[in-house]
């Protein structure tokens, strides 16, 4: 009897905790969709396609050219099978965000509201089939746990030549290690529905309760696998500054120890 009483008390406490978690998941905020807060803060109220793209398809803000210099270290005596080890000699990133633009034809100016024009502009660079898929999803999807994966693809025509120039300049300056050059090629984040059930299922409290109940976890995982489904929506961007012009901006600041932003001042004697 005592064990039975403890069992019911345990189950009751889990159910009570679950009810509190569901109440916390419910909110009256005027938000229909929100981006994953770990990477974005954008939200929107409504199911309009233009409003959605205006909120979640803004120009990427963290686009960089990243350069890293690595120096090989002597192998460990008893662990040569692990392969070569490297030490980071220098690492720097140059911001490209100010030159990132939508990769597509701009909308034709027409006599309509400024908001409508801004919404159309945020659809530039998005494939028509993705726009159609997104429109249908916004209007017709009834799965609270469904989400949108926004995939912003970023191209920089001819950037391989710039990478070659950077490597050559550093090597000519005396650095003999391994040089890695790359640029940001994509930005991806998820957009979720602001529904009580979705918020409840995503809640950490719910996951803890399911884990403590043992059997609940075996129900939670398959359910989320079946219902937590996303659709990828692409948007194309490009870095519009020519690589030759960008190289002129940075060439005299690159040396054997990476990037020296004060190189011009030092040459001028400041």
Secondary structure as the mmCIF struct_conf table of DSSP 4:
data_model
#
loop_
_struct_conf.conf_type_id
_struct_conf.id
_struct_conf.beg_label_comp_id
_struct_conf.beg_label_asym_id
_struct_conf.beg_label_seq_id
_struct_conf.end_label_comp_id
_struct_conf.end_label_asym_id
_struct_conf.end_label_seq_id
HELX_RH_AL_P HELX_RH_AL_P1 UNK A 2 UNK A 25
BEND BEND1 UNK A 30 UNK A 30
BEND BEND2 UNK A 32 UNK A 32
STRN STRN1 UNK A 33 UNK A 35
TURN_TY1_P TURN_TY1_P1 UNK A 37 UNK A 39
STRN STRN2 UNK A 43 UNK A 44
BEND BEND3 UNK A 46 UNK A 46
HELX_RH_AL_P HELX_RH_AL_P2 UNK A 49 UNK A 56
HELX_LH_PP_P HELX_LH_PP_P1 UNK A 58 UNK A 60
BEND BEND4 UNK A 61 UNK A 61
STRN STRN3 UNK A 64 UNK A 73
HELX_LH_PP_P HELX_LH_PP_P2 UNK A 74 UNK A 76
TURN_TY1_P TURN_TY1_P2 UNK A 77 UNK A 78
HELX_RH_3T_P HELX_RH_3T_P1 UNK A 80 UNK A 82
STRN STRN4 UNK A 85 UNK A 95
HELX_RH_3T_P HELX_RH_3T_P2 UNK A 97 UNK A 99
STRN STRN5 UNK A 100 UNK A 102
BEND BEND5 UNK A 103 UNK A 104
HELX_LH_PP_P HELX_LH_PP_P3 UNK A 105 UNK A 109
BEND BEND6 UNK A 111 UNK A 112
HELX_RH_AL_P HELX_RH_AL_P3 UNK A 114 UNK A 121
TURN_TY1_P TURN_TY1_P3 UNK A 122 UNK A 125
BEND BEND7 UNK A 126 UNK A 126
HELX_RH_AL_P HELX_RH_AL_P4 UNK A 128 UNK A 140
TURN_TY1_P TURN_TY1_P4 UNK A 144 UNK A 145
STRN STRN6 UNK A 147 UNK A 155
TURN_TY1_P TURN_TY1_P5 UNK A 157 UNK A 158
HELX_RH_AL_P HELX_RH_AL_P5 UNK A 159 UNK A 172
TURN_TY1_P TURN_TY1_P6 UNK A 173 UNK A 174
BEND BEND8 UNK A 177 UNK A 177
STRN STRN7 UNK A 178 UNK A 183
STRN STRN8 UNK A 186 UNK A 193
HELX_RH_AL_P HELX_RH_AL_P6 UNK A 196 UNK A 202
HELX_RH_AL_P HELX_RH_AL_P7 UNK A 204 UNK A 212
TURN_TY1_P TURN_TY1_P7 UNK A 213 UNK A 213
BEND BEND9 UNK A 214 UNK A 214
HELX_RH_AL_P HELX_RH_AL_P8 UNK A 215 UNK A 227
STRN STRN9 UNK A 230 UNK A 239
BEND BEND10 UNK A 241 UNK A 241
HELX_RH_AL_P HELX_RH_AL_P9 UNK A 243 UNK A 250
HELX_RH_3T_P HELX_RH_3T_P3 UNK A 251 UNK A 253
STRN STRN10 UNK A 254 UNK A 255
TURN_TY1_P TURN_TY1_P8 UNK A 256 UNK A 257
STRN STRN11 UNK A 258 UNK A 259
TURN_TY1_P TURN_TY1_P9 UNK A 261 UNK A 262
HELX_RH_AL_P HELX_RH_AL_P10 UNK A 263 UNK A 268
TURN_TY1_P TURN_TY1_P10 UNK A 269 UNK A 269
#
